[in-house]
Amino acid sequence: MYTALIQTRSSSKRLKNKVLYKILDQEVFKIVYKRVLRAKLIKKVIILTTTLKADDKIVKICKNSKIPYCRGNSLNVLKRYYDVAKFYNFNSIARITSDCPLINYKILDKGVNFFEKFQPEYASNTNPRSTPKGFSGEIFGFKALKKSFLNAKKKYQKEHVN
């Protein structure tokens, strides 16, 4: 079963609260959530945010909208992914960022198909880039996530999951 974890936080350095901006009365992260839900090969979609007070608003919106969410370490994004995947025993994870409101579920399904067919440890449409920015997605198994988590020593390795 494939689970999409949508990385969501309000503390962007370049544009604070960008995931809370509204487009046609919907927060950007909710638009991303609804678009990812349309993927046929992803069975569960969870907002993955931080334990920072600044992200309480994201959690409140999730609760009011009945959107599943998990909270975790704000400085170690890799740990946030690892903790959630381990707790829920996720085998395969699609990583999506919540600042891409144009994400296309068909691209996600293509990524899952590729991952299933070729069974790599990691698959992405960003290296080399095969879609415009804003349509990015990554898929990896728990084994690869655990390996990254256990071997990450430097700050940048913990800030970025890929």
C-alpha positions in Angstrom: 0.0 0.0 0.0 1.3 3.4 -0.9 0.9 6.3 1.5 1.5 9.9 0.6 3.0 12.1 3.2 2.5 15.8 2.4 5.2 17.8 4.0 3.5 20.9 5.5 4.9 23.7 7.6 4.1 27.4 8.0 7.6 28.6 8.7 9.0 29.0 5.2 11.9 31.3 5.1 11.1 32.9 1.8 7.3 33.2 2.1 5.9 32.6 5.6 2.6 30.8 5.9 2.5 30.2 2.1 0.7 26.8 2.7 -2.0 28.7 4.5 -2.6 31.2 1.7 -5.9 30.7 0.1 -6.8 30.1 -3.5 -10.6 30.3 -4.1 -11.2 30.0 -0.3 -9.0 26.9 0.1 -5.7 26.8 1.9 -2.9 25.7 -0.5 -2.1 22.6 1.6 -5.8 21.5 1.4 -5.7 21.9 -2.4 -2.6 19.7 -2.5 -4.3 17.1 -0.2 -7.4 16.9 -2.3 -5.4 16.6 -5.5 -3.3 13.8 -4.1 -6.4 12.0 -2.9 -7.4 11.6 -6.5 -4.4 9.3 -7.2 -5.7 5.8 -7.8 -2.6 4.0 -6.5 -2.2 5.9 -3.3 -4.4 4.6 -0.6 -3.7 6.9 2.3 -2.8 10.6 2.4 -1.5 12.3 5.6 -0.4 15.9 6.3 3.0 15.8 8.0 3.7 18.9 10.0 5.8 20.0 12.9 5.3 20.3 16.7 5.9 24.0 16.5 3.2 26.3 17.8 3.3 28.1 14.5 1.9 24.9 12.9 -1.1 24.7 15.3 -3.2 26.5 12.7 -2.4 23.7 10.2 -3.5 21.1 12.7 -6.7 23.0 13.6 -7.6 23.1 9.9 -6.9 19.4 9.5 -9.0 18.6 12.6 -11.9 20.8 11.3 -11.7 19.2 7.8 -11.1 15.6 9.1 -7.8 15.5 7.3 -5.3 13.0 8.8 -2.2 14.5 10.1 0.9 13.7 12.2 3.3 16.0 13.9 7.0 15.7 14.4 10.4 17.2 14.8 10.7 20.7 13.2 14.4 20.6 12.5 14.9 17.1 11.4 12.5 16.4 8.5 14.0 13.0 7.9 13.2 12.0 11.5 9.7 13.2 11.0 9.2 10.9 8.0 11.0 8.0 9.7 9.0 8.2 12.9 5.6 8.3 11.2 6.5 5.6 8.7 7.8 3.3 11.5 4.9 4.0 13.8 2.3 3.2 11.1 4.4 0.4 9.5 4.3 2.1 6.0 6.1 0.1 3.3 6.1 2.6 0.5 5.9 6.3 0.8 5.2 9.1 -1.7 6.7 12.4 -0.6 4.9 15.5 -1.7 5.4 19.1 -0.6 2.4 21.2 0.3 3.4 24.2 -1.7 2.6 22.7 -5.0 -1.1 23.3 -5.6 -0.9 22.1 -9.2 0.4 18.6 -8.3 -1.1 16.1 -10.8 -2.4 12.8 -9.5 -1.7 11.2 -12.8 2.0 11.9 -12.4 1.8 10.4 -8.9 0.2 7.2 -10.3 2.9 7.1 -13.1 5.5 7.3 -10.4 3.9 4.5 -8.4 3.7 2.3 -11.5 7.4 3.0 -12.2 8.3 2.1 -8.6 6.3 -1.1 -8.7 7.7 -2.2 -12.1 11.4 -1.5 -11.5 11.5 -1.6 -7.7 14.2 0.9 -7.1 15.0 2.1 -3.6 14.0 5.7 -4.6 12.2 7.2 -7.6 11.7 10.9 -8.4 10.7 13.1 -11.3 13.2 15.7 -10.4 16.6 14.1 -11.2 16.6 14.4 -14.1 13.7 16.8 -14.0 10.9 15.3 -16.2 8.1 17.7 -15.1 7.9 21.4 -14.4 8.5 22.6 -10.9 5.4 22.3 -8.8 4.7 18.8 -10.1 7.4 17.1 -8.1 7.0 13.9 -6.2 9.3 11.2 -4.8 8.6 7.6 -3.9 10.7 5.4 -1.7 10.4 2.3 0.4 10.7 2.1 4.2 14.0 0.3 3.9 15.6 3.2 1.9 14.1 5.7 4.4 15.6 3.8 7.3 19.0 3.6 5.7 18.9 7.4 5.1 17.8 8.0 8.6 20.4 5.9 10.2 23.2 7.3 8.0 22.3 11.0 8.1 24.9 12.9 10.1 25.0 16.3 8.6 22.3 19.0 9.1 21.4 19.2 5.4 20.9 15.4 5.3 18.3 15.7 8.1 16.6 18.7 6.6 15.9 17.1 3.2 14.4 13.6 2.8 15.8 12.9 -0.7 
